[in-house]
Amino acid sequence: MNLNFHFFFSNSDLTMKIWDFREMKEISTLEGFDEPTMSACWNHSGSLLLHATKDGFARIFDPRKGS
């Protein structure tokens, strides 16, 4: 999966959605958050997503695996 055109969005339903703008479609939904997203960013290679929530927790996701 080439993540060059993939962007993430945090939603009010406590999920994060990853979109492929080249294909104009959602490719993944990350769920299970207890608090709203405060910050998120890709790592240097674009293979992992760091997600920080209002409760002070940071989680690392591999969007290719959906976890």
Secondary structure, DSSP 8 states (H G I E B T S, - for coil): ---TTEEEEE-TTS-EEEEETTTTEEEEEE---SS-EEEEEE-TTSS-EEEEETTS-EEEE-TTTT-
